[in-house]
Amino acid sequence: MEEKRVQKIIAEMGLASRRKADEMILEGRVTVNGQVATLGQKADPSRDHIKVDGKLLTGGPERKVYYAFHKPRLVMSTLDDPGGRPCIADFLKRIKARVYPVGRLDFDSEGLLLLTNDGDFAHAVLHPTKKLPKTYHVKVKGVLDEAQIEQLEKGIYLDDGKTAPAKIKPMRKTKENSWVEVVLHEGKKRQIRRMMMRVGHPVIKLLRVKVGSIKIDGLAPGEMRTLAPEEIEAIMLNNTAASGTKAGRR
């Protein structure tokens, strides 16, 4: 077999996304032939002994699987939780393949979460250069006025920097609260909640309804479905197009 970057090998084995594999390497959790691996190091899985947390990687790449999952509220987006809170692993017992979440949703948020063992697919969804839109339906206290919507759409300063331009569309309102649709191309921690708090409209409920062209339609909390081939292809085509655009700017 040909040599590949160690993080790519880990992703192909279905252990983690390439981004998470990078973190594992930087944390010193990966070794190649007894030596701590370095970021960007290459190896041949048929010849070299690659260990993650002391466990030897064996076998070939797993069959790639892709799921859309409706993460319920008050469930962690992780596969385990040291604090003992419910996590998505509780819903994955019928899946034989080792899958991991693509990104995250806050503990108190719900909605579409993609699951896979394909590191390239996860990279295409998560990497900032891909600018894949994520769509949310958000219930906030009060009603956003036009000036606040414009402020949020242009970008707003948070503690960790200015947010990228977003799309905000009013949906419906009641006497005290309102729903808006928010489309983001980035994923700062608790970003929407912090954005709305900054303009004086705390979030009451947050539901992610779409990632790229993949919709949550028809999935109740806790349910999942296999992604259709065309849904997977659309994500990967966006990945190719983004890479081509980046190359063209060099």
N, C-alpha and C positions, 0 to 999 in steps of 0.2 A: 504493500500500500504506500501511497505517497505521503509525505510529511504535510501536516496541517498545523495551524495555530492551535495551541492547547485549549484555548477557550472555545474554539469551534468544535473540537473533539468532544468536549464536555457537553456542549449543546446538542450535538448529534446523538449522543448517548441518552438524551432525554433527562439529564439531571438538572439543568437550569438553562435560562436564557443566556445569550452571549454576554449581556450586560452583567448578569448575576455571576457568571463564570469569571468575568474580569475581577469582580469584587472578591471572589474566592481566592484568586491568584494573588491579588494585592494583600489579602489577609494572611497569606502564607499557608493556606489550607491545601494547596496542590503541590505534589512532588512529581518529578520525572526522573526515573532511575535513582531514586533516593535523594535527589537534590531539589530544594525548593524551586518551583517554577517561577519564571519571570514573565511579565506581560509581553505578549508578542512572540514568545518562544514557540518553536515548532517541534513536533514529535510525530512518530509513526506508531499508531496504536497497535499494530500487529507485531512490532518489535520492541518498543519502549514500554516500561512499566510506569503507568500513570496512576497515581493514587489521589483521591479526594477524601480528606479527613481520615487518612490512613487506610481507606478501602480501595482495593485495586479495581480499576475499570476493566471489565471483561465483556466479550461478545461484540457484536457489530452494532451499528445504529438501529434504534428501534423503528418500527413502522410509525410513520408520522400520523398523528391524530389531531383533530381540531374540534373544539366545542365552544358553543355559546352558552353561558350560564347566567341565570338571574340570581345574583348574590342578594340574599335577604338582608334587611337592616339588622344591626347588632350581631353581625358575623364578621370575623376577621378575614381579610383577603389572603391570608397566609395559609400554609399547610399545617402549621402548628402554632401554638401560642403558649409561652411560658406562664402566662397568667391564668391559664385554664379557660379562657373564653372560647365560645364556639368558633370554629374556623371552617374554611371551605372543604377541608379534607373529610369532614363529616358527611359531605354530600357526594364524595367521589368513590365510594366503596365498590360500586359496580363497574368502574372503569379499570381494566386490567393494566393498561399502559401507565407509566409514570408521567403524569402531566403536572404542569405548574401554571400559576396565573400569569397572564400577560399584563403587567402593571398592577394597579391596586385601586380599590375603592375604600373610602373611610369606613370605619366600624359602624358609624351611625348613618351611612348612606347605603343605597341599594341600586341595583340595576345590572346592566350588561358587563360581564367580565369574561374575557376570552381565555380559554385554557388550551394548552398544547404541549408537545414535547419537541417542537420544531424551533430551534434557535433562530434560524433565518426569518421565519414568520414573526416571531416575537420581536426581533430587531426591526422588521419593517413596520410594525405597529408602534413601537416605543421610541425609536430614535428621533430626536428633535428635527434632524434634517429632512425627515420624511413628511413632516407637517400633516399628519393624518388627522382629520377632524374628529373630535369626540363631542357628541350632542347630549345635553342634559335638560331635563325638565325640573325646574326649581321653584319651590313655593317659598316666598319671602314675606316677611312682616311688612305691611304697608304696600304702597304702589310706587314703583320707580317713575320719576319724571323724565322728560326728554333730555334734560341736561345730564342727569345721572347715567342714562343709557349711553349717551354720547361719550361721557367720561370713561365708562367701562369698555366701550368698543375701541377707543383709541389706545387704551392701556392705562393702568393705574399703578401707582407706586405702593408696593408692599414692603415688609421688612427685608425680604430677600431680593429686592429689585423690582423693576417695572414689568408688568405683565405684557405679553404680546397682544396685538389686536384681536378682539373677539367679536362675535356676533350675538346681539341680544335682541330677542323678539318677544314683545308682550303676548301672552296667550289668553288669559282670562283673569278676572278679579272679583273679589267679594268685598264686603264692607270694610274688612280689616286687613285682608291679605291678598296676594296676587301670585299668579304663576307666570314665569318667563321661560323661554327657551334660550339656552346658552350654548354656543358652539366655540370650543377651544381647540387650539393646535399645539398646546403644551400641557404640562401636568405638574405644576408646583404643588407641594403638599397642602392639602385642604384649600386649594386655590379659590374655588368659587365661594366657599364660606367666608374666606378672608376678604375677597373682593366686595361681596355684598355688605359685610360688616363695615367696611371702609366707607361706603356711601350711606350707611345708616339703615340698612334693611337686612336684618339677620335672617339666615336661612332656617326655615321650619322643616322642610323636606327636600331631599335631593335624590333624583332618579336618573341614572345614565341610560339613555334609550338607544344609542347608536354609536358604533365605532367604525369610522369610514363609511362603507355602505351596508355594514352588518347591523341588523335591527334586532331589538329585543321582542318584537311583536309575537304574541302568543305564549310567551314563557311566564309562568307564575313564579313567585319567589321560591327558590330551591330547585327549580326545574332546569334542565339543560337539553340541548340538541346538538347533533353533529352538523358542522358547517357544510354547506353545499360547495361543490368544486368551484363554481363561479364566484362564490364569496371569497374563497381562499385566493383564487386567481386575481381578483380585483385588488386585494391587499398587496400581492407580490408584483403586480403590474405597476402599482403606485410606487413601490420600492424601486423598481427598475427605472421608472420615469424620473423619480427624485435623484437617483444616482446619475442619470444621464444629464440632468440639468446642472447638477453640481460639477460634473466633469466639464461641461460646456463653459462654465464660468472661470475655469482655471486658465 
